[in-house]
Amino acid sequence: MDSERMLFEKGCFLANWNDDIVAEKKETPIKSVLKDKDLDTLLAELNDIKQYIEDVRQRKWELEKSLIYHYNNFVSD
């Protein structure tokens, strides 16, 4: 692994360097991804996304608060 990384950093790509990238990027036609949805469905999905973002923000704030307590030695070992 380290020798592969060293070769990569020197600009010497391995023979199969593109295989992983091609395997990850299987292109699907855009028509198969898009579906016709009504406005109510789209609004419900948007509200779900907004709620998820708000939950992530809340967890981030709680983690930041915990880190502040930890770094300021408010938490005993």
Backbone as CSV, one residue per row, in Angstrom:
resi,resn,N_x,N_y,N_z,CA_x,CA_y,CA_z,C_x,C_y,C_z
1,MET,0.825,-1.196,0.000,0.000,0.000,0.000,0.860,1.247,0.000
2,ASP,1.886,1.265,0.840,2.758,2.433,0.898,3.519,2.624,-0.402
3,SER,3.931,1.519,-1.019,4.648,1.647,-2.287,3.719,2.178,-3.374
4,GLU,2.431,1.764,-3.339,1.466,2.291,-4.295,1.266,3.787,-4.094
5,ARG,1.197,4.209,-2.856,1.019,5.631,-2.561,2.238,6.428,-3.016
6,MET,3.422,5.882,-2.772,4.648,6.563,-3.176,4.687,6.703,-4.698
7,LEU,4.308,5.640,-5.417,4.266,5.706,-6.872,3.237,6.730,-7.338
8,PHE,2.099,6.770,-6.676,1.058,7.726,-7.049,1.549,9.156,-6.853
9,GLU,2.183,9.424,-5.707,2.672,10.772,-5.427,3.754,11.202,-6.402
10,LYS,4.507,10.250,-6.923,5.549,10.573,-7.911,4.963,10.737,-9.306
11,GLY,3.688,10.433,-9.445,3.054,10.584,-10.748,3.075,9.321,-11.569
12,CYS,3.514,8.230,-11.000,3.524,6.947,-11.701,2.258,6.196,-11.324
13,PHE,1.286,6.212,-12.197,0.025,5.552,-11.894,0.146,4.061,-12.158
14,LEU,-0.542,3.282,-11.373,-0.583,1.853,-11.607,-1.437,1.566,-12.833
15,ALA,-1.277,0.400,-13.386,-1.997,0.051,-14.613,-3.510,0.085,-14.421
16,ASN,-3.983,-0.230,-13.227,-5.429,-0.285,-12.994,-5.924,0.910,-12.182
17,TRP,-5.269,2.040,-12.251,-5.637,3.181,-11.412,-7.033,3.701,-11.726
18,ASN,-7.497,3.499,-12.944,-8.789,4.042,-13.360,-9.941,3.075,-13.093
19,ASP,-9.665,1.831,-12.771,-10.723,0.838,-12.589,-11.668,1.212,-11.467
20,ASP,-11.142,1.669,-10.342,-11.997,2.026,-9.207,-12.876,3.222,-9.535
21,ILE,-12.313,4.190,-10.228,-13.073,5.390,-10.571,-14.211,5.042,-11.518
22,VAL,-13.917,4.215,-12.508,-14.948,3.834,-13.477,-16.020,3.001,-12.793
23,ALA,-15.623,2.137,-11.874,-16.601,1.308,-11.172,-17.522,2.154,-10.309
24,GLU,-17.001,3.222,-9.701,-17.804,4.089,-8.854,-18.756,4.955,-9.668
25,LYS,-18.348,5.349,-10.872,-19.129,6.283,-11.678,-19.938,5.547,-12.738
26,LYS,-20.824,4.710,-12.303,-21.716,4.089,-13.270,-22.790,5.100,-13.588
27,GLU,-22.797,5.529,-14.819,-23.731,6.569,-15.200,-25.103,5.976,-15.463
28,THR,-26.087,6.618,-14.858,-27.459,6.222,-15.110,-28.112,7.319,-15.924
29,PRO,-28.960,6.932,-16.818,-29.652,7.964,-17.602,-30.483,8.863,-16.690
30,ILE,-30.488,10.129,-16.991,-31.160,11.111,-16.146,-32.664,10.835,-16.089
31,LYS,-33.222,10.285,-17.146,-34.657,9.999,-17.164,-35.035,8.946,-16.128
32,SER,-34.127,7.995,-15.873,-34.452,6.962,-14.893,-34.365,7.490,-13.465
33,VAL,-33.608,8.558,-13.262,-33.472,9.140,-11.929,-34.641,10.075,-11.624
34,LEU,-35.022,10.856,-12.604,-36.106,11.818,-12.408,-37.465,11.132,-12.505
35,LYS,-38.336,11.519,-11.616,-39.707,11.008,-11.642,-40.636,12.210,-11.550
36,ASP,-41.743,12.098,-12.198,-42.719,13.176,-12.114,-43.376,13.128,-10.741
37,LYS,-43.293,14.240,-10.028,-43.877,14.317,-8.691,-44.753,15.557,-8.624
38,ASP,-45.802,15.454,-7.858,-46.669,16.611,-7.707,-46.086,17.569,-6.668
39,LEU,-46.643,18.732,-6.604,-46.124,19.786,-5.729,-46.179,19.388,-4.259
40,ASP,-47.237,18.719,-3.847,-47.360,18.311,-2.440,-46.248,17.342,-2.042
41,THR,-45.924,16.420,-2.930,-44.855,15.462,-2.652,-43.513,16.173,-2.545
42,LEU,-43.265,17.091,-3.467,-42.011,17.845,-3.439,-41.898,18.692,-2.173
43,LEU,-42.989,19.328,-1.763,-42.972,20.128,-0.541,-42.738,19.257,0.692
44,ALA,-43.325,18.065,0.711,-43.111,17.148,1.834,-41.648,16.717,1.889
45,GLU,-41.057,16.414,0.730,-39.637,16.037,0.694,-38.763,17.205,1.145
46,LEU,-39.121,18.414,0.727,-38.359,19.595,1.131,-38.437,19.798,2.640
47,ASN,-39.596,19.613,3.226,-39.738,19.741,4.675,-38.935,18.680,5.404
48,ASP,-38.889,17.464,4.862,-38.066,16.407,5.462,-36.586,16.794,5.436
49,ILE,-36.163,17.358,4.328,-34.762,17.788,4.206,-34.463,18.905,5.186
50,LYS,-35.362,19.863,5.308,-35.177,20.964,6.256,-35.093,20.444,7.691
51,GLN,-35.951,19.486,8.030,-35.926,18.909,9.371,-34.617,18.178,9.624
52,TYR,-34.131,17.457,8.627,-32.863,16.750,8.763,-31.717,17.736,8.991
53,ILE,-31.703,18.826,8.244,-30.672,19.852,8.405,-30.741,20.451,9.804
54,GLU,-31.941,20.707,10.285,-32.104,21.265,11.628,-31.609,20.280,12.688
55,ASP,-31.882,18.989,12.504,-31.389,17.977,13.436,-29.862,17.934,13.449
56,VAL,-29.262,18.036,12.278,-27.797,18.031,12.189,-27.224,19.261,12.878
57,ARG,-27.847,20.408,12.671,-27.383,21.629,13.343,-27.469,21.490,14.860
58,GLN,-28.554,20.891,15.347,-28.730,20.700,16.781,-27.644,19.784,17.343
59,ARG,-27.369,18.679,16.645,-26.317,17.766,17.103,-24.955,18.439,17.069
60,LYS,-24.719,19.262,16.054,-23.451,19.994,15.962,-23.306,20.940,17.148
61,TRP,-24.385,21.649,17.481,-24.333,22.581,18.606,-24.061,21.835,19.901
62,GLU,-24.696,20.694,20.089,-24.468,19.916,21.306,-23.031,19.405,21.388
63,LEU,-22.479,18.990,20.265,-21.077,18.552,20.247,-20.128,19.711,20.546
64,GLU,-20.405,20.865,19.963,-19.561,22.036,20.229,-19.615,22.410,21.707
65,LYS,-20.798,22.359,22.288,-20.953,22.665,23.704,-20.173,21.665,24.555
66,SER,-20.237,20.397,24.208,-19.492,19.373,24.944,-17.986,19.585,24.818
67,LEU,-17.536,19.978,23.626,-16.110,20.236,23.440,-15.642,21.432,24.266
68,ILE,-16.468,22.447,24.353,-16.112,23.619,25.167,-15.947,23.207,26.624
69,TYR,-16.888,22.420,27.132,-16.774,21.930,28.508,-15.527,21.074,28.679
70,HIS,-15.267,20.223,27.703,-14.110,19.330,27.800,-12.793,20.126,27.797
71,TYR,-12.663,21.064,26.845,-11.411,21.822,26.743,-11.199,22.774,27.909
72,ASN,-12.265,23.190,28.530,-12.125,24.102,29.680,-12.113,23.362,31.012
73,ASN,-11.969,22.056,30.950,-11.856,21.193,32.123,-13.064,21.302,33.055
74,PHE,-14.242,21.500,32.494,-15.456,21.510,33.297,-15.913,20.086,33.592
75,VAL,-15.373,19.139,32.852,-15.743,17.745,33.043,-14.633,17.078,33.835
76,SER,-14.999,16.414,34.918,-13.974,15.738,35.711,-13.706,14.356,35.139
77,ASP,-12.468,13.922,35.263,-12.074,12.626,34.715,-12.522,11.492,35.573
